Amino acid sequence: MASVSLFSADSAASRKTRTRTPRRPFSGVEFLSRYFFRPHPRLKLLSWAGLLVVAVEAIVRVVELGSGATLSDSQRLTVAKLQPGVWLRGRYVNSWGYWDQEFQVGAAPSGIRRVALLGDSSLLAGGPNSNVASMLEDTLANTEVDHFAVVEGGPREFVAQFHADVIRRNPQQLIVCLAMAPPAIDQPQSAGLSQWHTLHFLQAIVGPNTAHAEGDPFNVDRTQAVDYDEFVRRRASTIDASRSDIDDSELRSAQNSIAQLAQMCERQRIPLKLVLIPGEYQLSTQLTTSFARRREIDATSLDLELPQRRWRAFGEHLGVEVVDLLPTMKASREIVYRTNSPEWNERGIALAAETIARGL
């Protein structure tokens, strides 16, 4: 009986040619082709989610570029505004969040000059008929002054205000009041390219109207104090504006925002005027000494008029008129602030209104 061999020449030849090929290095292109053309379900889901986030971020940045104000600035403005409908010092806050009569979109009536007044809580001093805006209206003939002051306003908020609110009122002139001694508040969020604005976009959608100050903002304002020691503790850091030995990055940021605002006004053909509001320590030797002691610096090393010189030079550089309230208030030799408060008293309001009116 013949035997059958399982080994053949063909099988031997095939076995000889079945050699292991050397493994090639695993490249990034090969990884992407493998997982994008034959992706793992989870990786595919993450990839699409990442592409969606990038697309939304691109859309948000395009919108911000066209508007001139970032979403983070708009959120800061929402926090700084007053609560619409709240009764404060004899007047309701209007639906736009400002302490004035109700605003309507559109130009001023024929023969009336409309002026937009921007500033911080300094302009919120007084009553409905005794604040700076109302006194300007009483002094100037055929002039309507929109009171756009906010609780904690600064140049970044002013840019957002101009785009969101001021431009809708079609003013013939814009007055921006700049505090030379702004309170030390939260550090502003970076507006650089590394910031992902999509997060602020989602926050604005989830809760756009929940950030207003609760209660009476004139009482919960962080700059308010109940006694002298507490007032000095809260306001002492404002004296740093008169120091040349500290970092001036906040000043540069503020000036960049004002330069942006000036460009927006120029495009809209709206004249811009800057009003410099002095700090209370610039008008009181006692406060200067107390603030310096609190900051552990030598009061004689302070340059009390440094903030005004910087802003006047910057205004000249921009070609913008600057009105400084410091000489007028200092020459009056009167107390222009309420006791233990950065808020103007009746005399301070009157001096401020008279000085601004002369420039108009």
ChimeraX attribute file (.defattr): number of C-alpha atoms within 10 A of each C-alpha:
attribute: neighborCount
match mode: 1-to-1
recipient: residues
	/A:1	3
	/A:2	4
	/A:3	5
	/A:4	6
	/A:5	6
	/A:6	6
	/A:7	8
	/A:8	8
	/A:9	8
	/A:10	9
	/A:11	11
	/A:12	11
	/A:13	10
	/A:14	10
	/A:15	10
	/A:16	9
	/A:17	9
	/A:18	9
	/A:19	8
	/A:20	6
	/A:21	6
	/A:22	6
	/A:23	6
	/A:24	6
	/A:25	7
	/A:26	8
	/A:27	8
	/A:28	9
	/A:29	8
	/A:30	11
	/A:31	10
	/A:32	12
	/A:33	11
	/A:34	12
	/A:35	13
	/A:36	13
	/A:37	9
	/A:38	10
	/A:39	14
	/A:40	11
	/A:41	10
	/A:42	8
	/A:43	12
	/A:44	15
	/A:45	11
	/A:46	11
	/A:47	13
	/A:48	11
	/A:49	12
	/A:50	11
	/A:51	11
	/A:52	12
	/A:53	13
	/A:54	14
	/A:55	12
	/A:56	14
	/A:57	17
	/A:58	15
	/A:59	13
	/A:60	18
	/A:61	17
	/A:62	11
	/A:63	14
	/A:64	14
	/A:65	11
	/A:66	9
	/A:67	13
	/A:68	16
	/A:69	21
	/A:70	22
	/A:71	23
	/A:72	23
	/A:73	20
	/A:74	21
	/A:75	19
	/A:76	21
	/A:77	25
	/A:78	23
	/A:79	21
	/A:80	23
	/A:81	26
	/A:82	28
	/A:83	27
	/A:84	15
	/A:85	15
	/A:86	18
	/A:87	14
	/A:88	17
	/A:89	15
	/A:90	9
	/A:91	15
	/A:92	19
	/A:93	21
	/A:94	18
	/A:95	16
	/A:96	18
	/A:97	21
	/A:98	23
	/A:99	27
	/A:100	20
	/A:101	15
	/A:102	13
	/A:103	15
	/A:104	10
	/A:105	11
	/A:106	11
	/A:107	15
	/A:108	17
	/A:109	9
	/A:110	7
	/A:111	8
	/A:112	13
	/A:113	17
	/A:114	21
	/A:115	26
	/A:116	23
	/A:117	21
	/A:118	27
	/A:119	25
	/A:120	23
	/A:121	20
	/A:122	25
	/A:123	22
	/A:124	26
	/A:125	21
	/A:126	18
	/A:127	14
	/A:128	19
	/A:129	13
	/A:130	16
	/A:131	22
	/A:132	29
	/A:133	25
	/A:134	19
	/A:135	19
	/A:136	24
	/A:137	19
	/A:138	16
	/A:139	13
	/A:140	14
	/A:141	10
	/A:142	12
	/A:143	16
	/A:144	20
	/A:145	23
	/A:146	24
	/A:147	22
	/A:148	27
	/A:149	28
	/A:150	27
	/A:151	24
	/A:152	22
	/A:153	25
	/A:154	23
	/A:155	24
	/A:156	24
	/A:157	26
	/A:158	27
	/A:159	24
	/A:160	25
	/A:161	23
	/A:162	21
	/A:163	16
	/A:164	15
	/A:165	15
	/A:166	21
	/A:167	18
	/A:168	14
	/A:169	18
	/A:170	17
	/A:171	23
	/A:172	17
	/A:173	18
	/A:174	22
	/A:175	22
	/A:176	23
	/A:177	26
	/A:178	23
	/A:179	21
	/A:180	23
	/A:181	22
	/A:182	22
	/A:183	18
	/A:184	14
	/A:185	9
	/A:186	6
	/A:187	7
	/A:188	12
	/A:189	10
	/A:190	10
	/A:191	13
	/A:192	8
	/A:193	8
	/A:194	7
	/A:195	11
	/A:196	17
	/A:197	21
	/A:198	20
	/A:199	12
	/A:200	18
	/A:201	18
	/A:202	11
	/A:203	14
	/A:204	17
	/A:205	9
	/A:206	10
	/A:207	9
	/A:208	15
	/A:209	12
	/A:210	12
	/A:211	16
	/A:212	18
	/A:213	17
	/A:214	11
	/A:215	13
	/A:216	14
	/A:217	21
	/A:218	18
	/A:219	10
	/A:220	13
	/A:221	13
	/A:222	15
	/A:223	21
	/A:224	17
	/A:225	20
	/A:226	10
	/A:227	11
	/A:228	14
	/A:229	12
	/A:230	13
	/A:231	18
	/A:232	21
	/A:233	14
	/A:234	17
	/A:235	26
	/A:236	23
	/A:237	17
	/A:238	19
	/A:239	25
	/A:240	23
	/A:241	23
	/A:242	20
	/A:243	17
	/A:244	13
	/A:245	9
	/A:246	9
	/A:247	11
	/A:248	13
	/A:249	9
	/A:250	12
	/A:251	14
	/A:252	11
	/A:253	14
	/A:254	16
	/A:255	18
	/A:256	14
	/A:257	19
	/A:258	23
	/A:259	19
	/A:260	17
	/A:261	22
	/A:262	22
	/A:263	15
	/A:264	18
	/A:265	17
	/A:266	12
	/A:267	9
	/A:268	13
	/A:269	12
	/A:270	18
	/A:271	16
	/A:272	21
	/A:273	22
	/A:274	21
	/A:275	24
	/A:276	20
	/A:277	21
	/A:278	23
	/A:279	23
	/A:280	24
	/A:281	21
	/A:282	20
	/A:283	21
	/A:284	14
	/A:285	12
	/A:286	11
	/A:287	19
	/A:288	21
	/A:289	17
	/A:290	19
	/A:291	24
	/A:292	22
	/A:293	14
	/A:294	15
	/A:295	16
	/A:296	9
	/A:297	14
	/A:298	10
	/A:299	17
	/A:300	10
	/A:301	12
	/A:302	18
	/A:303	15
	/A:304	21
	/A:305	15
	/A:306	15
	/A:307	21
	/A:308	22
	/A:309	12
	/A:310	12
	/A:311	20
	/A:312	20
	/A:313	12
	/A:314	16
	/A:315	20
	/A:316	11
	/A:317	10
	/A:318	13
	/A:319	12
	/A:320	16
	/A:321	15
	/A:322	22
	/A:323	20
	/A:324	21
	/A:325	19
	/A:326	18
	/A:327	10
	/A:328	13
	/A:329	21
	/A:330	15
	/A:331	9
	/A:332	12
	/A:333	10
	/A:334	11
	/A:335	17
	/A:336	22
	/A:337	20
	/A:338	15
	/A:339	15
	/A:340	19
	/A:341	18
	/A:342	23
	/A:343	22
	/A:344	24
	/A:345	18
	/A:346	18
	/A:347	16
	/A:348	22
	/A:349	23
	/A:350	17
	/A:351	18
	/A:352	24
	/A:353	21
	/A:354	17
	/A:355	17
	/A:356	19
	/A:357	15
	/A:358	11
	/A:359	11
	/A:360	11
